[in-house]
Amino acid sequence: MLRPILVATLVAGTLDILSAFFFAGLAGATPIGVLRYVASGPFGEAPTATAGWAAVGLAIHFAIMACMAAAYMLIAPRLAWLLRHPIAAGLAYGFLLWLIMYWIVKPLRWPDAPLPHTLYAIANQLFSHCVLVGLPIAVTATHFLGRGRATA
């Protein structure tokens, strides 16, 4: 079970953070700023935008992604539909993760931060969560746990 979790974490985590860098860059933010923001989740406001805080943010990002991947890998063998239909299951899982992250976690951690309210913001968040996170996790689960039983 460790190998599929690791593979899904690395693939989805890398795609997701690159997406965050891209969309934040369009808004004028830097990768270090993105990672500093991620580090502020558990540690509060990171004191400086340094490589050290960026490394902490990157580690936190991949730890969160590992939890997302592990949750799916633990549930997928018990719900055969998830392994038989990785495309639909991955998109649905990404949507669920988006709901949790943007409508539960973010408001609890940063109550003054605005929620997504434009079509553009919602679309890029859904793209990242559904296509770049949910799909790779589901496809990885099917590859490692489905033993060739999957159909899209």
N, C-alpha and C positions, 0 to 999 in steps of 0.2 A: 504493500500500500504506500510505502514511502516514495518509491520511484515515480508513480503517477502524480502524487502531490507535488513533488519537487519539479517535475517537468511542467505541470500546469502552472505552478507558481512562477517559474522562470519565464515561460512564454507569455502568460497573461500579464504578469507584473511588468515585464519589459514593454509590451505593447501599450499598456495603460499609462506608464510613466512617460513614455515618448509622446503619447497623445496629450497628456497634461502639459508637457513642455511646449508642444506645438501650439495648443490653444491658448495657453498662458502667454506664449511669445507673441501671438497675434494681438494680445491685450497689453503688450509692453513689459511683461514680467520675464524674469530670467529663470533658468533651471535651478539655480541656487535659491532663489526666492520661493519657487514652488516647493522645493524640498524643506526649506525652513518652515514654511506653512504646515507641511505634513508633520514635521517634528513638534510643532506647537500643539498638536492634538493631545498627546499625553504629557508634554512637559511645559505647557504654557508658552508664552511668547519667547521664542529663541532670542537670546540677547544680541547676536550678531549674525549677519549673513556670511558665514564662513564655510570653508570646505568641511570643517568638523561637524557643524550643524547640518550641512547638506548630507553628509554620510549618515548621520543619525536619522534624518528624514527618509533617506533611501532604505535604510534597514527597517524602519517602521512600515514603510510602504510595502516592502516584501513580506514582512511579518503578517500584515493585514491580508495580503493576497494569499499567503499560505493558509490562513484560517478559512478564507473563502474556498480555496481549492480543497482543503481537507474536509470541509463540511459537505461539499458536493460528492467527493469520493466515498465518504462514509454512507451517504444516503443512496447514491446511484445503484449499488448492487441490490438494494432492498426494493427499489422501484424500477422494474425492468424497462418501463417506458422511457426512462431517462437514457438508458443505454441503446435502445432501439431507435430513438429519434433525437440524435444529438443536436441537430440544427434547431428544431423547435424548443427542445429542453434548454439548450444554451442561451437562446434569446430570452426565454422566460426567466431563467436564472439571472441573467444580466439585468433584466427589468426589476426583479425582486431585489437584487443588490442595490440598484439605483434608488428604489423606494426606501430601503433601509438607510443608505448612506445620506441621501439628500433630504429625506423627510423625517428621519428619526435621529440619527447620529449627529449630523451637522447642526440642527436646531438645538439639541441638548448641549453640545459642546460649545457652540458659538451662537448663543441666542440672538445676538444683535446683527448677525450676518444675514444679508438678504437671501431669500430662497430663490431658486431659479424661476424667472418670470417672463423670459422672452423665448420665442420659438427657437432662436439660435442657441441660446444657453441650454435649453432642454434637449434639443437635437444633438448637440455635441456631447452632452453628458450621457444620453441614451446610446449614442453610437459607441462611445468608449466602454460603457458598462455592458452593453448587449453584445456588440461585435468583437471588441478587443479583450473582454474579460469572460463573459458567459460562454461564448462559442469555444474559445480555446480550452477552457476547463471541461466543457462537455465533450468535445472531440477527444481530448486526452483521456478522459474517463472511458469513453467507448473504445478507444484504441487499447488501453491497458486492461480494462475490466470487462469489456463486452465480448471478447473472444470471437469476433467476426459476426456477431448476431445483429449488428446495428444496420438500420436503413434510415436514410434521411427523410 
